[in-house]
Amino acid sequence: MTQRLKYTGANFKPIEPLLGVAKLEDLTAAGLEHALIELVKIRASQINGCANCLHMHTADARKAGEREERIYLLNAWRESKMYSPRERAALAWTEALTRLPDTGAPDEDFAAMKAVFSETEIIWLTVLITAINSWNRIAVGFRIENPNDVQLAEAA
């Protein structure tokens, strides 16, 4: 894969506002757990096939204390008992919004959210999902190389 476009430096201005959206401190102040935030970012990035974002957010999750098993099983979270009711509701909502044309954001997924999140938390979680999907589209669209691929290329 070859990077199509570099969006850093002078080209960063149009993307800069995304940095202010869904900041960790705002999300945690709103009541969202750091582990849940990282799981949402990873799950959306899995669905969107964003290697760069997966590299970044799995590393962030590990730094925040996330267990390897939960990261490995995230793609099959519905089949595992390792995720809390809040995490399960957030992951279902993440999938629904990330696959919006196919799902239409089902009422049952929203009802599951309302059962375990406050209205404020639901809004912040929805903004988080929107933000990571935006970053995924930028990284995949521009073919941003993940650091592991860059290191492999440099070593060859």
Secondary structure by P-SEA (a helix, b strand, c coil): cccccccccccccccccccccccaaaaaaacccaaaaaaaaaaaaaaaccaaaaaaaaaaaaaacccaaaaaacccccccccccaaaaaaaaaaaaaaacccccccaaaaaaaaacccaaaaaaaaaaaaaaaaaaaaaaaaccccaaaaaaaaac
